[in-house]
Amino acid sequence: MNRLAIGLLAVTALLVGCATDQERYCSAVEDHQNDLGEMLADGGTIGLIEALESFRELAADAPGDISDEWRLVIDRIEGLDEALSDAGVDSATYDAEEPRGDLSEEDRAEITSAAEALGAEETQKALGGLEQQARDVCQTPLVL
């Protein structure tokens, strides 16, 4: 009988902990919605790089079942941000169609590779999954 009671208490503690984690994450989603909406309004790379810190904060509060998606998205954004930074390029002014003439081929290749990884289907699916999870679990969109 004692083992059953201990088991039930453990399960209850886990469920309460999960609810608390979920509530914390949903609260973080709501806290970041407006800022993310503003940063991502123009679309493109610049908004994603600007949103990186908010994404990191959301990932820190995210439930375990979406941690892989957050890690993928953050890694891809960080990869592009790092490639631009290493090349001495300001992400706000970089134009992939007409890159600066003084960029080395190596820098261009690194930036292109990182941008392609960020735009890859796998990354887009992860972003879509994060948005869907926010709608399903938190009953609100990730971005307003």
N, CA, C and O atoms as a GROMACS GRO file, in nm:
protein
  576
    1MET      N    1   0.082  -0.119   0.000
    1MET     CA    2   0.000   0.000   0.000
    1MET      C    3   0.086   0.125   0.000
    1MET      O    4   0.055   0.221  -0.070
    2ASN      N    5   0.194   0.126   0.078
    2ASN     CA    6   0.281   0.242   0.084
    2ASN      C    7   0.346   0.271  -0.051
    2ASN      O    8   0.362   0.387  -0.089
    3ARG      N    9   0.382   0.164  -0.123
    3ARG     CA   10   0.443   0.184  -0.254
    3ARG      C   11   0.344   0.248  -0.351
    3ARG      O   12   0.382   0.334  -0.431
    4LEU      N   13   0.220   0.207  -0.344
    4LEU     CA   14   0.117   0.265  -0.429
    4LEU      C   15   0.100   0.414  -0.398
    4LEU      O   16   0.092   0.496  -0.489
    5ALA      N   17   0.095   0.447  -0.271
    5ALA     CA   18   0.080   0.588  -0.231
    5ALA      C   19   0.199   0.670  -0.276
    5ALA      O   20   0.183   0.782  -0.325
    6ILE      N   21   0.318   0.616  -0.260
    6ILE     CA   22   0.438   0.686  -0.303
    6ILE      C   23   0.438   0.705  -0.455
    6ILE      O   24   0.473   0.811  -0.505
    7GLY      N   25   0.397   0.601  -0.526
    7GLY     CA   26   0.389   0.609  -0.673
    7GLY      C   27   0.290   0.715  -0.718
    7GLY      O   28   0.319   0.792  -0.810
    8LEU      N   29   0.174   0.719  -0.653
    8LEU     CA   30   0.074   0.820  -0.688
    8LEU      C   31   0.124   0.961  -0.658
    8LEU      O   32   0.100   1.053  -0.735
    9LEU      N   33   0.192   0.977  -0.547
    9LEU     CA   34   0.249   1.108  -0.514
    9LEU      C   35   0.353   1.150  -0.617
    9LEU      O   36   0.358   1.267  -0.657
   10ALA      N   37   0.435   1.056  -0.661
   10ALA     CA   38   0.537   1.087  -0.760
   10ALA      C   39   0.474   1.128  -0.892
   10ALA      O   40   0.517   1.226  -0.954
   11VAL      N   41   0.371   1.056  -0.936
   11VAL     CA   42   0.302   1.090  -1.061
   11VAL      C   43   0.235   1.226  -1.047
   11VAL      O   44   0.242   1.308  -1.139
   12THR      N   45   0.171   1.251  -0.935
   12THR     CA   46   0.106   1.380  -0.912
   12THR      C   47   0.208   1.493  -0.915
   12THR      O   48   0.183   1.598  -0.973
   13ALA      N   49   0.323   1.472  -0.853
   13ALA     CA   50   0.428   1.574  -0.853
   13ALA      C   51   0.476   1.602  -0.995
   13ALA      O   52   0.500   1.717  -1.031
   14LEU      N   53   0.491   1.496  -1.074
   14LEU     CA   54   0.532   1.515  -1.213
   14LEU      C   55   0.429   1.593  -1.291
   14LEU      O   56   0.464   1.684  -1.367
   15LEU      N   57   0.302   1.560  -1.274
   15LEU     CA   58   0.196   1.630  -1.345
   15LEU      C   59   0.188   1.776  -1.304
   15LEU      O   60   0.170   1.864  -1.388
   16VAL      N   61   0.201   1.804  -1.177
   16VAL     CA   62   0.200   1.941  -1.129
   16VAL      C   63   0.321   2.015  -1.184
   16VAL      O   64   0.309   2.131  -1.224
   17GLY      N   65   0.436   1.950  -1.185
   17GLY     CA   66   0.557   2.013  -1.239
   17GLY      C   67   0.542   2.043  -1.386
   17GLY      O   68   0.585   2.149  -1.432
   18CYS      N   69   0.480   1.952  -1.462
   18CYS     CA   70   0.458   1.974  -1.604
   18CYS      C   71   0.364   2.091  -1.626
   18CYS      O   72   0.386   2.174  -1.714
   19ALA      N   73   0.257   2.096  -1.546
   19ALA     CA   74   0.163   2.206  -1.560
   19ALA      C   75   0.234   2.338  -1.531
   19ALA      O   76   0.210   2.438  -1.600
   20THR      N   77   0.319   2.340  -1.432
   20THR     CA   78   0.392   2.461  -1.399
   20THR      C   79   0.487   2.499  -1.513
   20THR      O   80   0.496   2.617  -1.549
   21ASP      N   81   0.556   2.402  -1.570
   21ASP     CA   82   0.644   2.429  -1.683
   21ASP      C   83   0.564   2.482  -1.801
   21ASP      O   84   0.605   2.578  -1.866
   22GLN      N   85   0.452   2.421  -1.828
   22GLN     CA   86   0.367   2.464  -1.939
   22GLN      C   87   0.316   2.606  -1.914
   22GLN      O   88   0.317   2.689  -2.005
   23GLU      N   89   0.272   2.633  -1.795
   23GLU     CA   90   0.223   2.766  -1.762
   23GLU      C   91   0.333   2.870  -1.777
   23GLU      O   92   0.310   2.980  -1.829
   24ARG      N   93   0.453   2.836  -1.732
   24ARG     CA   94   0.566   2.928  -1.743
   24ARG      C   95   0.597   2.955  -1.890
   24ARG      O   96   0.621   3.070  -1.929
   25TYR      N   97   0.597   2.850  -1.971
   25TYR     CA   98   0.625   2.866  -2.114
   25TYR      C   99   0.516   2.951  -2.181
   25TYR      O  100   0.547   3.042  -2.257
   26CYS      N  101   0.392   2.921  -2.153
   26CYS     CA  102   0.283   2.998  -2.214
   26CYS      C  103   0.287   3.143  -2.171
   26CYS      O  104   0.257   3.233  -2.251
   27SER      N  105   0.324   3.167  -2.050
   27SER     CA  106   0.341   3.305  -2.003
   27SER      C  107   0.454   3.374  -2.079
   27SER      O  108   0.442   3.491  -2.116
   28ALA      N  109   0.563   3.302  -2.101
   28ALA     CA  110   0.676   3.358  -2.177
   28ALA      C  111   0.635   3.386  -2.321
   28ALA      O  112   0.675   3.487  -2.378
   29VAL      N  113   0.556   3.297  -2.381
   29VAL     CA  114   0.506   3.320  -2.517
   29VAL      C  115   0.428   3.450  -2.521
   29VAL      O  116   0.450   3.534  -2.608
   30GLU      N  117   0.337   3.466  -2.427
   30GLU     CA  118   0.256   3.588  -2.424
   30GLU      C  119   0.343   3.712  -2.401
   30GLU      O  120   0.318   3.817  -2.460
   31ASP      N  121   0.443   3.700  -2.318
   31ASP     CA  122   0.533   3.813  -2.290
   31ASP      C  123   0.612   3.857  -2.413
   31ASP      O  124   0.642   3.975  -2.428
   32HIS      N  125   0.644   3.763  -2.501
   32HIS     CA  126   0.729   3.792  -2.617
   32HIS      C  127   0.653   3.817  -2.747
   32HIS      O  128   0.713   3.858  -2.846
   33GLN      N  129   0.523   3.793  -2.749
   33GLN     CA  130   0.447   3.800  -2.873
   33GLN      C  131   0.461   3.933  -2.946
   33GLN      O  132   0.492   3.936  -3.065
   34ASN      N  133   0.437   4.042  -2.876
   34ASN     CA  134   0.440   4.173  -2.942
   34ASN      C  135   0.579   4.206  -2.995
   34ASN      O  136   0.594   4.252  -3.108
   35ASP      N  137   0.681   4.184  -2.911
   35ASP     CA  138   0.817   4.212  -2.954
   35ASP      C  139   0.855   4.128  -3.075
   35ASP      O  140   0.914   4.179  -3.171
   36LEU      N  141   0.822   3.999  -3.071
   36LEU     CA  142   0.853   3.912  -3.183
   36LEU      C  143   0.778   3.957  -3.308
   36LEU      O  144   0.833   3.956  -3.418
   37GLY      N  145   0.654   3.996  -3.290
   37GLY     CA  146   0.575   4.044  -3.404
   37GLY      C  147   0.640   4.164  -3.470
   37GLY      O  148   0.646   4.172  -3.593
   38GLU      N  149   0.689   4.257  -3.390
   38GLU     CA  150   0.756   4.376  -3.444
   38GLU      C  151   0.886   4.339  -3.513
   38GLU      O  152   0.916   4.389  -3.622
   39MET      N  153   0.964   4.251  -3.451
   39MET     CA  154   1.093   4.214  -3.508
   39MET      C  155   1.077   4.136  -3.638
   39MET      O  156   1.156   4.151  -3.731
   40LEU      N  157   0.975   4.053  -3.643
   40LEU     CA  158   0.958   3.965  -3.759
   40LEU      C  159   0.865   4.023  -3.865
   40LEU      O  160   0.844   3.962  -3.969
   41ALA      N  161   0.811   4.143  -3.839
   41ALA     CA  162   0.714   4.202  -3.930
   41ALA      C  163   0.769   4.222  -4.071
   41ALA      O  164   0.698   4.199  -4.169
   42ASP      N  165   0.892   4.262  -4.082
   42ASP     CA  166   0.951   4.285  -4.212
   42ASP      C  167   0.994   4.157  -4.280
   42ASP      O  168   1.029   4.156  -4.398
   43GLY      N  169   0.992   4.049  -4.204
   43GLY     CA  170   1.035   3.921  -4.259
   43GLY      C  171   1.184   3.917  -4.278
   43GLY      O  172   1.255   4.012  -4.246
   44GLY      N  173   1.230   3.809  -4.330
   44GLY     CA  174   1.370   3.797  -4.363
   44GLY      C  175   1.462   3.772  -4.246
   44GLY      O  176   1.420   3.753  -4.131
   45THR      N  177   1.586   3.772  -4.280
   45THR     CA  178   1.693   3.737  -4.189
   45THR      C  179   1.710   3.834  -4.075
   45THR      O  180   1.733   3.794  -3.961
   46ILE      N  181   1.700   3.962  -4.103
   46ILE     CA  182   1.724   4.063  -4.002
   46ILE      C  183   1.631   4.043  -3.883
   46ILE      O  184   1.675   4.048  -3.768
   47GLY      N  185   1.504   4.020  -3.909
   47GLY     CA  186   1.408   3.998  -3.802
   47GLY      C  187   1.439   3.876  -3.719
   47GLY      O  188   1.424   3.878  -3.597
   48LEU      N  189   1.484   3.770  -3.785
   48LEU     CA  190   1.519   3.649  -3.710
   48LEU      C  191   1.640   3.673  -3.620
   48LEU      O  192   1.643   3.625  -3.506
   49ILE      N  193   1.738   3.744  -3.670
   49ILE     CA  194   1.856   3.774  -3.589
   49ILE      C  195   1.818   3.865  -3.473
   49ILE      O  196   1.866   3.848  -3.361
   50GLU      N  197   1.731   3.963  -3.500
   50GLU     CA  198   1.686   4.051  -3.392
   50GLU      C  199   1.606   3.973  -3.287
   50GLU      O  200   1.610   4.007  -3.168
   51ALA      N  201   1.535   3.870  -3.331
   51ALA     CA  202   1.451   3.791  -3.240
   51ALA      C  203   1.530   3.684  -3.164
   51ALA      O  204   1.474   3.615  -3.079
   52LEU      N  205   1.657   3.670  -3.194
   52LEU     CA  206   1.737   3.562  -3.137
   52LEU      C  207   1.733   3.558  -2.985
   52LEU      O  208   1.715   3.450  -2.927
   53GLU      N  209   1.748   3.670  -2.919
   53GLU     CA  210   1.748   3.670  -2.773
   53GLU      C  211   1.611   3.629  -2.718
   53GLU      O  212   1.604   3.555  -2.620
   54SER      N  213   1.505   3.675  -2.780
   54SER     CA  214   1.370   3.633  -2.738
   54SER      C  215   1.352   3.484  -2.759
   54SER      O  216   1.293   3.416  -2.675
   55PHE      N  217   1.402   3.432  -2.871
   55PHE     CA  218   1.394   3.288  -2.897
   55PHE      C  219   1.470   3.210  -2.790
   55PHE      O  220   1.425   3.105  -2.744
   56ARG      N  221   1.586   3.261  -2.752
   56ARG     CA  222   1.664   3.193  -2.647
   56ARG      C  223   1.586   3.188  -2.515
   56ARG      O  224   1.585   3.086  -2.446
   57GLU      N  225   1.521   3.298  -2.482
   57GLU     CA  226   1.444   3.304  -2.358
   57GLU      C  227   1.325   3.208  -2.365
   57GLU      O  228   1.295   3.140  -2.267
   58LEU      N  229   1.258   3.202  -2.479
   58LEU     CA  230   1.147   3.109  -2.494
   58LEU      C  231   1.196   2.964  -2.485
   58LEU      O  232   1.133   2.880  -2.422
   59ALA      N  233   1.308   2.937  -2.548
   59ALA     CA  234   1.363   2.802  -2.544
   59ALA      C  235   1.398   2.760  -2.402
   59ALA      O  236   1.381   2.644  -2.365
   60ALA      N  237   1.446   2.854  -2.322
   60ALA     CA  238   1.481   2.823  -2.183
   60ALA      C  239   1.359   2.782  -2.102
   60ALA      O  240   1.370   2.703  -2.008
   61ASP      N  241   1.242   2.835  -2.138
   61ASP     CA  242   1.119   2.804  -2.066
   61ASP      C  243   1.037   2.694  -2.133
   61ASP      O  244   0.935   2.650  -2.079
   62ALA      N  245   1.080   2.650  -2.250
   62ALA     CA  246   1.001   2.555  -2.329
   62ALA      C  247   0.995   2.417  -2.265
   62ALA      O  248   1.091   2.373  -2.202
   63PRO      N  249   0.882   2.350  -2.282
   63PRO     CA  250   0.874   2.211  -2.236
   63PRO      C  251   0.967   2.122  -2.318
   63PRO      O  252   1.001   2.155  -2.432
   64GLY      N  253   1.007   2.013  -2.260
   64GLY     CA  254   1.105   1.924  -2.322
   64GLY      C  255   1.066   1.871  -2.459
   64GLY      O  256   1.152   1.842  -2.541
   65ASP      N  257   0.935   1.858  -2.485
   65ASP     CA  258   0.893   1.798  -2.611
   65ASP      C  259   0.918   1.889  -2.732
   65ASP      O  260   0.907   1.843  -2.846
   66ILE      N  261   0.952   2.015  -2.709
   66ILE     CA  262   0.983   2.104  -2.823
   66ILE      C  263   1.125   2.162  -2.813
   66ILE      O  264   1.160   2.254  -2.887
   67SER      N  265   1.204   2.109  -2.722
   67SER     CA  266   1.340   2.162  -2.706
   67SER      C  267   1.426   2.139  -2.830
   67SER      O  268   1.510   2.222  -2.863
   68ASP      N  269   1.407   2.027  -2.898
   68ASP     CA  270   1.484   2.001  -3.020
   68ASP      C  271   1.453   2.102  -3.129
   68ASP      O  272   1.542   2.148  -3.199
   69GLU      N  273   1.326   2.138  -3.142
   69GLU     CA  274   1.287   2.237  -3.241
   69GLU      C  275   1.350   2.373  -3.210
   69GLU      O  276   1.402   2.441  -3.298
   70TRP      N  277   1.343   2.412  -3.082
   70TRP     CA  278   1.403   2.539  -3.044
   70TRP      C  279   1.553   2.537  -3.069
   70TRP      O  280   1.609   2.634  -3.120
   71ARG      N  281   1.619   2.429  -3.035
   71ARG     CA  282   1.764   2.420  -3.054
   71ARG      C  283   1.800   2.432  -3.202
   71ARG      O  284   1.895   2.502  -3.237
   72LEU      N  285   1.725   2.366  -3.288
   72LEU     CA  286   1.752   2.373  -3.432
   72LEU      C  287   1.736   2.516  -3.483
   72LEU      O  288   1.824   2.567  -3.552
   73VAL      N  289   1.626   2.579  -3.450
   73VAL     CA  290   1.601   2.715  -3.496
   73VAL      C  291   1.708   2.810  -3.446
   73VAL      O  292   1.763   2.889  -3.523
   74ILE      N  293   1.739   2.803  -3.319
   74ILE     CA  294   1.840   2.892  -3.261
   74ILE      C  295   1.977   2.866  -3.323
   74ILE      O  296   2.049   2.960  -3.356
   75ASP      N  297   2.014   2.740  -3.338
   75ASP     CA  298   2.143   2.707  -3.399
   75ASP      C  299   2.154   2.765  -3.540
   75ASP      O  300   2.259   2.817  -3.577
   76ARG      N  301   2.048   2.755  -3.617
   76ARG     CA  302   2.052   2.804  -3.755
   76ARG      C  303   2.061   2.957  -3.760
   76ARG      O  304   2.134   3.012  -3.842
   77ILE      N  305   1.989   3.025  -3.673
   77ILE     CA  306   1.997   3.171  -3.669
   77ILE      C  307   2.136   3.214  -3.622
   77ILE      O  308   2.196   3.304  -3.680
   78GLU      N  309   2.186   3.148  -3.518
   78GLU     CA  310   2.320   3.179  -3.469
   78GLU      C  311   2.425   3.155  -3.577
   78GLU      O  312   2.522   3.230  -3.588
   79GLY      N  313   2.406   3.050  -3.656
   79GLY     CA  314   2.501   3.020  -3.763
   79GLY      C  315   2.508   3.132  -3.865
   79GLY      O  316   2.617   3.170  -3.908
   80LEU      N  317   2.394   3.184  -3.903
   80LEU     CA  318   2.395   3.295  -4.000
   80LEU      C  319   2.450   3.422  -3.936
   80LEU      O  320   2.529   3.494  -3.998
   81ASP      N  321   2.409   3.449  -3.815
   81ASP     CA  322   2.459   3.568  -3.745
   81ASP      C  323   2.611   3.562  -3.733
   81ASP      O  324   2.679   3.662  -3.754
   82GLU      N  325   2.664   3.446  -3.700
   82GLU     CA  326   2.809   3.428  -3.687
   82GLU      C  327   2.879   3.444  -3.822
   82GLU      O  328   2.984   3.507  -3.830
   83ALA      N  329   2.822   3.388  -3.927
   83ALA     CA  330   2.883   3.400  -4.061
   83ALA      C  331   2.888   3.546  -4.104
   83ALA      O  332   2.989   3.591  -4.160
   84LEU      N  333   2.782   3.620  -4.079
   84LEU     CA  334   2.780   3.762  -4.114
   84LEU      C  335   2.882   3.839  -4.029
   84LEU      O  336   2.956   3.923  -4.080
   85SER      N  337   2.883   3.810  -3.901
   85SER     CA  338   2.976   3.878  -3.810
   85SER      C  339   3.121   3.848  -3.847
   85SER      O  340   3.204   3.939  -3.850
   86ASP      N  341   3.151   3.722  -3.874
   86ASP     CA  342   3.288   3.683  -3.911
   86ASP      C  343   3.334   3.753  -4.038
   86ASP      O  344   3.453   3.780  -4.056
   87ALA      N  345   3.238   3.782  -4.126
   87ALA     CA  346   3.271   3.850  -4.252
   87ALA      C  347   3.272   4.002  -4.237
   87ALA      O  348   3.303   4.074  -4.331
   88GLY      N  349   3.240   4.049  -4.116
   88GLY     CA  350   3.238   4.193  -4.093
   88GLY      C  351   3.120   4.261  -4.159
   88GLY      O  352   3.128   4.377  -4.197
   89VAL      N  353   3.010   4.188  -4.171
   89VAL     CA  354   2.891   4.239  -4.240
   89VAL      C  355   2.782   4.269  -4.139
   89VAL      O  356   2.757   4.189  -4.048
   90ASP      N  357   2.719   4.384  -4.154
   90ASP     CA  358   2.606   4.421  -4.070
   90ASP      C  359   2.482   4.352  -4.126
   90ASP      O  360   2.446   4.371  -4.242
   91SER      N  361   2.417   4.272  -4.043
   91SER     CA  362   2.300   4.197  -4.090
   91SER      C  363   2.189   4.289  -4.138
   91SER      O  364   2.109   4.250  -4.223
   92ALA      N  365   2.182   4.409  -4.084
   92ALA     CA  366   2.076   4.503  -4.123
   92ALA      C  367   2.096   4.557  -4.264
   92ALA      O  368   1.999   4.601  -4.327
   93THR      N  369   2.216   4.555  -4.314
   93THR     CA  370   2.242   4.614  -4.446
   93THR      C  371   2.285   4.511  -4.550
   93THR      O  372   2.303   4.546  -4.666
   94TYR      N  373   2.301   4.387  -4.510
   94TYR     CA  374   2.349   4.286  -4.604
   94TYR      C  375   2.242   4.257  -4.710
   94TYR      O  376   2.125   4.237  -4.678
   95ASP      N  377   2.285   4.254  -4.833
   95ASP     CA  378   2.197   4.220  -4.945
   95ASP      C  379   2.256   4.099  -5.016
   95ASP      O  380   2.360   4.108  -5.081
   96ALA      N  381   2.189   3.986  -5.003
   96ALA     CA  382   2.240   3.862  -5.062
   96ALA      C  383   2.247   3.871  -5.214
   96ALA      O  384   2.331   3.806  -5.276
   97GLU      N  385   2.158   3.949  -5.274
   97GLU     CA  386   2.158   3.964  -5.420
   97GLU      C  387   2.275   4.049  -5.468
   97GLU      O  388   2.327   4.027  -5.578
   98GLU      N  389   2.316   4.142  -5.387
   98GLU     CA  390   2.429   4.229  -5.421
   98GLU      C  391   2.522   4.244  -5.300
   98GLU      O  392   2.524   4.350  -5.237
   99PRO      N  393   2.597   4.139  -5.267
   99PRO     CA  394   2.687   4.148  -5.151
   99PRO      C  395   2.801   4.247  -5.178
   99PRO      O  396   2.835   4.277  -5.293
  100ARG      N  397   2.856   4.296  -5.070
  100ARG     CA  398   2.968   4.389  -5.083
  100ARG      C  399   3.076   4.328  -5.171
  100ARG      O  400   3.102   4.208  -5.166
  101GLY      N  401   3.138   4.412  -5.250
  101GLY     CA  402   3.242   4.368  -5.341
  101GLY      C  403   3.369   4.321  -5.272
  101GLY      O  404   3.445   4.244  -5.330
  102ASP      N  405   3.393   4.366  -5.150
  102ASP     CA  406   3.516   4.328  -5.080
  102ASP      C  407   3.504   4.198  -5.001
  102ASP      O  408   3.598   4.159  -4.932
  103LEU      N  409   3.390   4.130  -5.011
  103LEU     CA  410   3.374   4.002  -4.941
  103LEU      C  411   3.453   3.894  -5.014
  103LEU      O  412   3.448   3.884  -5.137
  104SER      N  413   3.524   3.815  -4.938
  104SER     CA  414   3.598   3.705  -4.999
  104SER      C  415   3.499   3.598  -5.044
  104SER      O  416   3.385   3.594  -4.998
  105GLU      N  417   3.543   3.513  -5.132
  105GLU     CA  418   3.459   3.401  -5.177
  105GLU      C  419   3.426   3.310  -5.059
  105GLU      O  420   3.315   3.257  -5.050
  106GLU      N  421   3.522   3.293  -4.970
  106GLU     CA  422   3.500   3.210  -4.852
  106GLU      C  423   3.390   3.268  -4.764
  106GLU      O  424   3.303   3.195  -4.717
  107ASP      N  425   3.394   3.400  -4.741
  107ASP     CA  426   3.290   3.464  -4.660
  107ASP      C  427   3.153   3.452  -4.727
  107ASP      O  428   3.054   3.423  -4.662
  108ARG      N  429   3.150   3.474  -4.858
  108ARG     CA  430   3.023   3.461  -4.930
  108ARG      C  431   2.969   3.320  -4.919
  108ARG      O  432   2.849   3.299  -4.898
  109ALA      N  433   3.057   3.222  -4.934
  109ALA     CA  434   3.014   3.083  -4.926
  109ALA      C  435   2.961   3.049  -4.787
  109ALA      O  436   2.860   2.980  -4.774
  110GLU      N  437   3.029   3.099  -4.683
  110GLU     CA  438   2.984   3.073  -4.546
  110GLU      C  439   2.848   3.137  -4.521
  110GLU      O  440   2.760   3.075  -4.460
  111ILE      N  441   2.830   3.259  -4.566
  111ILE     CA  442   2.702   3.330  -4.547
  111ILE      C  443   2.592   3.258  -4.624
  111ILE      O  444   2.482   3.237  -4.572
  112THR      N  445   2.621   3.220  -4.747
  112THR     CA  446   2.522   3.149  -4.829
  112THR      C  447   2.483   3.017  -4.766
  112THR      O  448   2.365   2.983  -4.760
  113SER      N  449   2.581   2.942  -4.720
  113SER     CA  450   2.554   2.813  -4.658
  113SER      C  451   2.468   2.829  -4.532
  113SER      O  452   2.372   2.754  -4.512
  114ALA      N  453   2.501   2.926  -4.450
  114ALA     CA  454   2.424   2.950  -4.327
  114ALA      C  455   2.282   2.997  -4.360
  114ALA      O  456   2.186   2.957  -4.293
  115ALA      N  457   2.269   3.080  -4.461
  115ALA     CA  458   2.136   3.128  -4.501
  115ALA      C  459   2.052   3.013  -4.557
  115ALA      O  460   1.933   3.005  -4.530
  116GLU      N  461   2.114   2.927  -4.633
  116GLU     CA  462   2.042   2.811  -4.686
  116GLU      C  463   1.997   2.717  -4.574
  116GLU      O  464   1.887   2.662  -4.580
  117ALA      N  465   2.082   2.698  -4.474
  117ALA     CA  466   2.045   2.613  -4.360
  117ALA      C  467   1.927   2.674  -4.285
  117ALA      O  468   1.837   2.602  -4.242
  118LEU      N  469   1.929   2.805  -4.269
  118LEU     CA  470   1.819   2.872  -4.200
  118LEU      C  471   1.690   2.861  -4.281
  118LEU      O  472   1.582   2.846  -4.223
  119GLY      N  473   1.699   2.868  -4.411
  119GLY     CA  474   1.581   2.859  -4.495
  119GLY      C  475   1.540   2.718  -4.531
  119GLY      O  476   1.441   2.698  -4.601
  120ALA      N  477   1.614   2.620  -4.485
  120ALA     CA  478   1.588   2.480  -4.520
  120ALA      C  479   1.452   2.434  -4.470
  120ALA      O  480   1.398   2.487  -4.373
  121GLU      N  481   1.400   2.333  -4.537
  121GLU     CA  482   1.270   2.278  -4.502
  121GLU      C  483   1.266   2.231  -4.356
  121GLU      O  484   1.165   2.249  -4.287
  122GLU      N  485   1.373   2.171  -4.309
  122GLU     CA  486   1.381   2.123  -4.171
  122GLU      C  487   1.362   2.237  -4.071
  122GLU      O  488   1.292   2.223  -3.971
  123THR      N  489   1.426   2.351  -4.100
  123THR     CA  490   1.413   2.467  -4.012
  123THR      C  491   1.272   2.523  -4.017
  123THR      O  492   1.215   2.559  -3.914
  124GLN      N  493   1.216   2.530  -4.137
  124GLN     CA  494   1.081   2.582  -4.153
  124GLN      C  495   0.978   2.493  -4.082
  124GLN      O  496   0.882   2.542  -4.024
  125LYS      N  497   1.000   2.362  -4.087
  125LYS     CA  498   0.911   2.270  -4.016
  125LYS      C  499   0.922   2.291  -3.865
  125LYS      O  500   0.821   2.288  -3.794
  126ALA      N  501   1.044   2.312  -3.817
  126ALA     CA  502   1.062   2.336  -3.673
  126ALA      C  503   0.991   2.464  -3.631
  126ALA      O  504   0.923   2.466  -3.528
  127LEU      N  505   1.005   2.570  -3.708
  127LEU     CA  506   0.935   2.696  -3.678
  127LEU      C  507   0.784   2.676  -3.680
  127LEU      O  508   0.713   2.725  -3.593
  128GLY      N  509   0.737   2.603  -3.780
  128GLY     CA  510   0.594   2.575  -3.789
  128GLY      C  511   0.545   2.493  -3.670
  128GLY      O  512   0.436   2.517  -3.619
  129GLY      N  513   0.625   2.398  -3.628
  129GLY     CA  514   0.590   2.317  -3.512
  129GLY      C  515   0.584   2.399  -3.384
  129GLY      O  516   0.498   2.377  -3.300
  130LEU      N  517   0.676   2.494  -3.371
  130LEU     CA  518   0.675   2.580  -3.252
  130LEU      C  519   0.552   2.669  -3.252
  130LEU      O  520   0.490   2.690  -3.147
  131GLU      N  521   0.517   2.720  -3.368
  131GLU     CA  522   0.396   2.803  -3.378
  131GLU      C  523   0.272   2.720  -3.347
  131GLU      O  524   0.184   2.764  -3.272
  132GLN      N  525   0.264   2.601  -3.403
  132GLN     CA  526   0.148   2.516  -3.380
  132GLN      C  527   0.136   2.477  -3.234
  132GLN      O  528   0.026   2.473  -3.178
  133GLN      N  529   0.248   2.448  -3.171
  133GLN     CA  530   0.247   2.411  -3.030
  133GLN      C  531   0.196   2.526  -2.945
  133GLN      O  532   0.119   2.505  -2.852
  134ALA      N  533   0.239   2.648  -2.976
  134ALA     CA  534   0.192   2.764  -2.900
  134ALA      C  535   0.041   2.779  -2.915
  134ALA      O  536  -0.030   2.809  -2.819
  135ARG      N  537  -0.009   2.757  -3.036
  135ARG     CA  538  -0.154   2.768  -3.058
  135ARG      C  539  -0.229   2.656  -2.987
  135ARG      O  540  -0.333   2.681  -2.924
  136ASP      N  541  -0.179   2.534  -2.996
  136ASP     CA  542  -0.250   2.420  -2.938
  136ASP      C  543  -0.243   2.417  -2.786
  136ASP      O  544  -0.344   2.396  -2.719
  137VAL      N  545  -0.125   2.439  -2.731
  137VAL     CA  546  -0.104   2.425  -2.587
  137VAL      C  547  -0.134   2.554  -2.511
  137VAL      O  548  -0.198   2.553  -2.406
  138CYS      N  549  -0.086   2.665  -2.566
  138CYS     CA  550  -0.102   2.794  -2.498
  138CYS      C  551  -0.227   2.868  -2.543
  138CYS      O  552  -0.266   2.969  -2.484
  139GLN      N  553  -0.291   2.816  -2.648
  139GLN     CA  554  -0.412   2.878  -2.703
  139GLN      C  555  -0.386   3.021  -2.751
  139GLN      O  556  -0.472   3.108  -2.741
  140THR      N  557  -0.266   3.043  -2.804
  140THR     CA  558  -0.229   3.174  -2.854
  140THR      C  559  -0.116   3.157  -2.956
  140THR      O  560  -0.040   3.061  -2.946
  141PRO      N  561  -0.105   3.247  -3.053
  141PRO     CA  562   0.006   3.235  -3.148
  141PRO      C  563   0.139   3.275  -3.085
  141PRO      O  564   0.143   3.348  -2.986
  142LEU      N  565   0.245   3.225  -3.142
  142LEU     CA  566   0.380   3.258  -3.096
  142LEU      C  567   0.411   3.404  -3.123
  142LEU      O  568   0.480   3.470  -3.045
  143VAL      N  569   0.359   3.454  -3.233
  143VAL     CA  570   0.386   3.591  -3.276
  143VAL      C  571   0.254   3.661  -3.306
  143VAL      O  572   0.167   3.605  -3.373
  144LEU      N  573   0.240   3.783  -3.256
  144LEU     CA  574   0.121   3.863  -3.290
  144LEU      C  575   0.152   3.952  -3.408
  144LEU      O  576   0.065   4.028  -3.452
   0.00000   0.00000   0.00000
